[in-house]
């Protein structure tokens, strides 16, 4: 038995060492410092071009959006009423974004008590803030508490660095938007508090039209990790 435990222990130690080596390789290969940009009218003008490229006027007039994030979290968002149905596993939260405590939670089809609901409401809020960002982030470049600056890139291109000073669940995060020739986002590099590696490259791919007139991204990738957005819809 002792021999078996020693073998298992060595195996676990080997896995830990391998993970640490892999992290060290990724960190020293890909980690980048947060770039310094230039804020002002030119940055705001570039942000406006991004909004035009993603049909922001149609987005403002869109009432409903729905999508599934990574095959796990499902959303139906009523932007006008500031309410969103969030569901995962056997949980469904009718989330009130203006007054979260007024949200209604059911588990296995049974409504929970207010005492038990709070943990699900907090989780639904965190899920929504994160998962909706992967769908509508370009529309948030002029949100309250956001700073914008232009960053010079290779090949005489420019990117837009946005930093969220407040709001959401992780204020202080920064994203460097990389754009195609029509100013629609094709990727961003991110500096976020939950990931210790700065400047990770994430694609924004496979933009699809919707009934409300906007296009929505339906695929992201980071290294070998795919982040699908399925059943993305928008309507009035």
C-alpha positions in Angstrom: 0.0 0.0 0.0 2.8 2.4 0.9 4.4 1.7 -2.5 1.2 2.5 -4.2 0.9 5.8 -2.4 4.5 6.7 -3.3 3.8 6.0 -6.9 0.6 8.1 -6.8 2.4 10.9 -5.0 5.2 10.9 -7.5 2.6 11.0 -10.3 0.8 14.0 -8.7 4.1 15.8 -8.1 5.1 15.2 -11.8 1.8 16.7 -12.9 2.2 19.8 -10.7 5.8 20.3 -12.0 4.5 19.9 -15.6 1.8 22.5 -15.0 4.2 24.9 -13.5 6.6 24.5 -16.3 3.8 25.0 -18.9 2.7 28.2 -17.0 6.2 29.5 -16.9 6.6 28.9 -20.6 3.4 30.6 -21.5 4.1 33.5 -19.1 7.6 34.3 -20.3 6.6 33.8 -24.0 3.3 35.7 -24.1 3.1 38.0 -21.1 3.1 41.7 -22.2 3.0 44.9 -20.1 0.0 47.1 -20.5 0.7 49.5 -23.4 0.5 53.2 -23.0 -1.9 55.0 -25.3 -2.9 58.5 -26.2 -6.3 59.6 -25.0 -8.3 62.5 -26.5 -10.4 63.3 -29.6 -8.6 60.8 -31.9 -9.3 57.9 -29.5 -12.9 58.9 -29.3 -13.1 59.2 -33.0 -11.7 55.6 -33.4 -14.2 54.4 -30.8 -17.0 55.9 -32.8 -15.8 54.1 -35.9 -16.0 50.9 -34.0 -19.6 51.7 -32.9 -20.5 52.4 -36.5 -18.9 49.1 -37.7 -21.0 47.1 -35.2 -24.3 48.9 -35.9 -24.5 50.6 -32.5 -27.6 52.6 -33.4 -29.5 49.4 -34.3 -28.1 47.9 -31.0 -29.6 50.7 -29.0 -33.0 50.0 -30.6 -32.7 46.3 -30.0 -34.9 45.1 -27.2 -34.0 41.4 -26.9 -30.8 39.4 -27.1 -30.4 35.7 -26.4 -27.4 33.4 -26.6 -25.7 30.3 -25.0 -22.2 30.7 -23.6 -19.9 27.8 -23.9 -22.8 25.3 -24.0 -23.4 26.0 -20.3 -25.1 29.3 -19.6 -28.3 30.4 -21.4 -29.6 34.0 -21.6 -32.7 35.9 -22.7 -32.1 39.6 -22.1 -34.7 42.3 -22.2 -32.6 45.4 -22.5 -35.6 47.8 -22.2 -36.8 46.3 -18.9 -33.3 45.6 -17.7 -34.2 42.0 -16.9 -32.5 38.8 -18.1 -33.4 35.1 -17.7 -30.2 33.3 -16.8 -30.2 29.5 -16.6 -27.6 26.8 -16.0 -27.8 23.2 -14.9 -31.2 23.0 -13.0 -31.1 26.7 -12.0 -33.1 29.5 -13.5 -32.8 33.1 -12.3 -35.2 35.8 -13.6 -32.6 38.5 -12.9 -33.6 42.1 -12.2 -30.5 44.2 -13.1 -31.9 47.3 -11.5 -32.9 45.6 -8.2 -31.1 42.3 -8.0 -32.7 41.5 -4.7 -36.1 41.4 -6.5 -34.9 38.6 -8.7 -36.7 35.3 -8.7 -34.9 32.0 -8.5 -36.1 28.4 -9.1 -34.1 25.2 -8.8 -35.4 22.0 -10.4 -38.6 24.0 -11.2 -39.3 25.0 -7.6 -39.1 28.6 -6.5 -36.5 29.1 -3.7 -36.8 31.1 -0.5 -35.3 34.6 -0.4 -32.6 33.2 2.0 -31.5 30.6 -0.5 -31.9 32.8 -3.5 -29.1 35.3 -2.8 -26.2 33.0 -3.7 -27.8 32.1 -7.0 -28.5 35.8 -7.8 -24.9 36.7 -7.1 -23.8 33.9 -9.4 -26.2 34.9 -12.1 -25.0 38.5 -12.0 -21.4 37.4 -12.3 -22.2 35.0 -15.1 -24.1 37.7 -17.0 -21.5 40.4 -16.6 -18.8 38.1 -17.9 -20.7 36.2 -20.6 -22.5 39.3 -22.1 -19.2 41.0 -22.4 -18.1 38.3 -24.9 -21.2 39.2 -27.0 -21.6 43.0 -26.8 -18.3 44.4 -25.5 -17.7 46.6 -28.6 -20.9 48.5 -27.7 -19.5 49.4 -24.3 -16.5 51.6 -25.3 -18.3 54.8 -24.2 -19.8 53.4 -21.0 -19.5 55.4 -17.8 -16.2 54.9 -16.2 -14.4 53.8 -19.4 -11.2 55.5 -20.6 -10.1 55.2 -24.3 -6.7 55.7 -25.8 -5.0 55.0 -29.2 -2.1 52.6 -29.3 0.3 52.4 -32.2 0.7 48.9 -33.6 2.9 47.3 -36.2 2.4 47.9 -39.9 1.2 51.5 -39.2 -2.1 50.2 -37.7 -3.7 51.5 -34.6 -5.7 49.8 -31.8 -8.1 51.2 -29.2 -7.2 50.5 -25.6 -10.2 50.7 -23.3 -10.0 50.4 -19.5 -13.0 49.9 -17.3 -12.5 51.9 -14.2 -15.8 50.9 -12.7 -18.8 48.6 -13.3 -19.1 44.9 -13.8 -17.4 42.4 -11.5 -13.8 43.2 -12.3 -13.2 46.9 -12.6 -9.8 47.9 -13.8 -9.6 45.4 -16.6 -8.1 46.7 -19.9 -8.6 45.5 -23.5 -6.7 46.5 -26.6 -9.1 46.2 -29.6 -7.6 45.1 -32.9 -9.6 46.0 -36.0 -10.1 45.0 -39.5 -10.1 47.5 -42.4 -13.7 48.3 -41.7 -13.0 49.0 -38.1 -14.9 45.9 -36.9 -13.2 44.1 -34.0 -11.2 41.0 -35.1 -9.5 40.4 -31.8 -8.4 42.0 -28.6 -5.5 41.6 -26.2 -6.6 41.6 -22.5 -5.1 42.6 -19.2 -7.6 41.3 -16.6 -7.3 40.7 -12.9 -8.4 37.0 -13.0 -5.6 36.0 -15.5 -1.9 36.6 -14.4 -0.7 36.7 -18.0 -1.1 40.1 -19.7 -1.8 40.7 -23.3 -3.5 37.4 -24.2 -4.8 37.4 -27.7 -8.5 36.5 -28.2 -10.2 36.4 -31.5 -13.7 37.8 -32.3 -14.9 35.7 -35.2 -17.8 34.6 -37.3 -20.0 37.6 -37.0 -23.6 36.7 -37.8 -26.5 39.0 -38.8 -29.7 39.1 -36.6 -33.3 40.2 -37.1 -32.7 43.6 -35.3 -30.0 44.5 -37.9 -26.9 44.0 -35.8 -24.3 41.4 -36.2 -23.0 39.4 -33.3 -19.8 37.4 -32.8 -20.4 33.6 -32.5 -16.8 32.4 -31.9 -13.8 33.3 -29.9 -10.5 31.4 -29.5 -7.5 31.8 -27.2 -4.6 29.5 -27.8 -6.2 26.1 -28.2 -9.3 27.1 -26.2 -12.5 27.7 -28.1 -15.2 29.9 -26.6 -18.4 29.4 -28.6 -21.4 31.7 -28.6 -24.3 29.6 -29.8 -27.9 30.5 -30.9 -27.0 34.3 -30.8 -30.1 36.2 -31.7 -31.3 39.8 -31.4 -34.8 41.2 -32.1 -37.2 43.9 -31.2 
